[in-house]
Amino acid sequence: MIAPINVKIKDPTVNIVGWQIESEKWLNLNREIGGNPWFYPLTVKGAYVLGIIHAICQSVSHLLSHVNVKNITYIPAFGIFSSGVELLGRCINGNPDLRGTVKDLRNGYKWLASSEINNISDNFQLIETQIKNYSITQLASLRHFAAHGQATASDVDFIDYEILGMMSSLLADGLDRYWEELKTNEKRCNALAKSNILPLRGWPVKKSWLLFEADKFGKYHSVKSIFTRFQWTI
C-alpha cells in the first residue's frame, strides 16, 4: 500500500543538520493522532503547515463575523491572515531560523501571484480593490501596521475593507499549487525540510487528514476546494 498523497521524497536529498531527529518527531506525531503509517515525515510536515494555515483562516472568518468588524476586528484579522502567508513563504524559502520573516512574508505574497516567485518584484500589484491597487510591498507594510506598527507606520493612513475579500481565492489557489508541487518537485520538498517549523502538537496534522477524507458522498476534495470555502467579503 502506498499513501495516496505522499510528497515526492521521503527525506531531503540535501544535508540538513538535525533532520534525522526532526523526522522521527514528525513520524511520532503522526502515529499519535492515528495517521496513515505509510506517510513520509515530509508529508506529515506539509500537512502540519496546511492544518495551521486552515486554523488561521478559521480565525480570520471568526474575526470578520464580529458585529463591529470595521472598527474592532478587521485589522487583527488581516494581521492573522498575513501570518499564514508568512508561514507559506517560510516553507517556500526554506528558512531555517527565526530571522528573515519579512522576506518570508513577501515571498508568500509573491507565491499567491505565481509559482515563479523570482519573476515577481516587490512592486508587483497583487490585488485591485475599488479604492486602489496593492503591491507586495504595500501588503507587507499593512501587515506591520496590523501586527505592531500602528504607532509608527507612517505609510498607512486607512484600512481598505475589500482586501481580505480578494485574498481568499488567491490563498486557495496558492496552497493548491504548493501542495501539488510538493508531490512532484524535489527542490520544493527540500525547502520544506529546511524550514524551521517545530512539530509541537498533533491537531494540525489531524485537521489536514480529516479535511482530505472523502465526504459523506464519497467525494475527495482538493486543497483549492477546501480553502475556497472561506469567503471574507464584508
C-alpha positions in Angstrom: 0.0 0.0 0.0 1.3 3.5 -0.9 -0.1 6.5 0.7 -2.1 8.4 -2.0 -1.0 11.9 -1.1 2.7 11.4 -0.1 5.1 14.2 -1.2 7.7 13.3 -3.7 10.6 12.3 -1.4 10.6 10.6 2.0 13.6 12.5 3.2 15.5 15.6 1.9 18.2 14.9 -0.7 20.4 17.7 0.7 22.2 17.7 4.1 20.1 19.2 6.8 21.6 19.2 10.3 19.2 17.5 12.8 16.8 16.2 10.2 17.0 12.6 11.5 15.8 13.7 14.9 13.2 16.0 13.4 11.8 13.4 11.0 11.3 11.0 13.9 9.3 13.6 15.7 7.0 14.1 12.6 6.5 10.3 12.4 5.8 10.0 16.1 3.3 12.9 15.9 1.5 11.2 13.0 1.3 8.0 15.0 -0.1 9.7 18.0 -3.1 11.0 16.0 -3.7 7.7 14.1 -2.3 8.9 10.8 -1.5 6.6 7.9 1.8 4.8 8.8 2.9 5.0 5.2 3.1 8.8 5.2 6.6 10.2 4.9 8.0 12.6 7.5 7.9 15.4 4.9 4.3 14.6 4.1 3.4 15.0 7.8 5.3 18.3 7.9 3.5 19.6 4.9 0.1 18.5 6.4 1.1 20.3 9.6 1.6 23.5 7.7 -1.7 23.2 5.9 -3.5 22.5 9.2 -2.0 25.6 10.8 -3.0 27.8 7.8 -6.5 26.3 7.8 -6.9 27.2 11.5 -5.6 30.7 10.8 -8.3 31.0 8.1 -10.9 29.9 10.6 -9.7 32.6 13.0 -10.0 35.2 10.2 -13.6 34.1 9.5 -14.4 34.4 13.2 -13.0 37.9 13.5 -14.8 39.0 10.4 -18.1 37.8 11.8 -17.9 40.4 14.6 -20.9 42.8 14.6 -18.5 45.7 14.7 -15.9 44.3 12.4 -14.7 47.5 10.7 -13.9 49.3 14.0 -12.7 46.4 16.1 -11.6 43.1 14.3 -10.7 43.8 10.7 -7.2 44.9 11.4 -6.4 41.9 13.6 -8.0 39.7 11.0 -5.6 41.0 8.3 -2.6 40.6 10.7 -3.5 37.0 11.4 -4.1 36.2 7.7 -0.7 37.6 6.9 0.9 35.3 9.4 -0.4 32.4 7.3 1.1 33.9 4.2 4.4 34.3 6.1 4.3 30.6 7.1 3.8 29.7 3.4 6.7 31.9 2.5 8.9 30.3 5.2 8.3 26.9 3.6 9.0 28.2 0.1 12.2 29.9 1.1 13.4 27.0 3.3 14.0 29.5 6.1 16.0 27.5 8.8 15.9 30.1 11.6 13.8 32.9 13.2 15.2 35.7 11.0 14.1 36.7 7.6 10.4 37.0 8.3 9.9 40.0 6.1 11.3 38.0 3.1 9.1 35.1 4.1 6.1 37.3 4.1 6.9 39.0 0.7 7.7 35.7 -1.0 4.5 34.2 0.4 2.6 37.0 -1.2 4.6 36.5 -4.4 3.6 32.9 -4.4 0.0 33.9 -4.4 0.7 35.6 -7.7 2.8 32.9 -9.3 4.9 29.8 -8.5 7.7 31.6 -10.3 8.4 34.0 -7.5 11.7 35.1 -8.9 9.8 36.7 -11.7 7.6 38.7 -9.3 9.0 42.0 -8.0 8.2 43.6 -4.7 6.3 46.3 -6.6 4.0 43.7 -8.3 0.4 44.7 -7.9 -1.2 41.7 -6.3 -4.8 42.9 -5.8 -7.0 45.7 -7.0 -10.0 46.9 -4.9 -12.4 49.7 -5.7 -10.1 52.1 -3.8 -6.6 51.3 -5.1 -4.1 48.6 -6.2 -1.8 47.0 -3.7 1.7 45.8 -4.3 3.6 43.2 -2.4 5.5 45.9 -0.5 2.3 47.7 0.5 0.7 44.5 1.7 3.8 43.8 3.8 3.5 47.3 5.3 -0.1 46.7 6.1 0.8 43.5 8.0 3.4 45.6 10.0 0.6 48.1 10.8 -1.9 45.3 11.8 0.6 43.4 14.0 2.6 46.0 15.9 3.2 49.1 13.9 0.1 51.3 14.4 2.2 53.8 16.3 5.0 54.0 13.7 3.6 53.0 10.3 3.5 56.5 8.7 2.8 55.0 5.2 -0.6 53.5 6.2 -3.4 56.1 6.8 -6.5 53.9 6.3 -7.7 50.3 6.1 -9.3 49.0 2.9 -12.1 46.6 3.9 -12.1 44.9 0.5 -8.6 43.4 0.8 -9.4 40.2 2.6 -12.3 39.5 0.3 -9.7 39.5 -2.6 -7.3 37.2 -0.7 -9.3 34.1 0.0 -9.3 32.8 -3.6 -5.7 33.8 -4.1 -4.7 31.8 -1.0 -6.8 28.8 -2.0 -5.1 28.7 -5.4 -1.6 29.3 -4.0 -1.9 26.5 -1.4 -3.3 24.1 -4.1 -0.2 24.8 -6.3 2.1 24.4 -3.3 0.7 21.0 -2.3 0.8 19.8 -5.9 4.4 20.9 -6.2 5.3 19.0 -3.0 4.1 15.9 -4.7 6.3 16.4 -7.8 9.1 18.8 -7.0 12.2 17.6 -5.1 13.5 21.1 -4.7 10.2 22.2 -3.1 10.4 19.3 -0.7 14.0 20.1 0.3 12.9 23.7 1.1 10.1 22.4 3.3 12.6 20.2 5.1 14.9 23.1 5.8 12.2 25.4 7.1 12.2 26.0 10.8 8.8 24.5 11.8 8.5 22.7 15.1 6.4 19.5 15.5 4.7 20.7 18.7 1.3 19.2 18.6 -0.8 16.8 16.6 -4.0 18.6 15.9 -2.9 20.5 12.7 -1.9 17.2 11.1 -5.2 15.5 12.2 -7.1 18.5 10.8 -5.5 18.1 7.4 -6.2 14.3 7.3 -9.8 15.0 8.2 -10.1 17.6 5.5 -8.6 15.3 3.0 -11.0 12.4 3.8 -13.9 11.7 1.5 -17.1 13.5 2.4 -20.4 11.7 3.1 -20.9 11.4 -0.7 -17.6 9.6 -1.2 -16.0 12.7 -2.8 -12.5 13.8 -2.2 -11.7 17.5 -2.2 -8.6 19.3 -3.5 -6.7 21.8 -1.3 -8.2 24.5 -3.5 -11.8 23.5 -2.9 -11.1 23.1 0.8 -9.8 26.7 1.2 -12.2 28.2 -1.3 -14.9 27.7 1.4 -13.6 30.7 3.2 -15.4 33.8 1.9 -14.2 37.1 3.5 -16.3 39.8 1.9 -17.9 42.1 4.5 
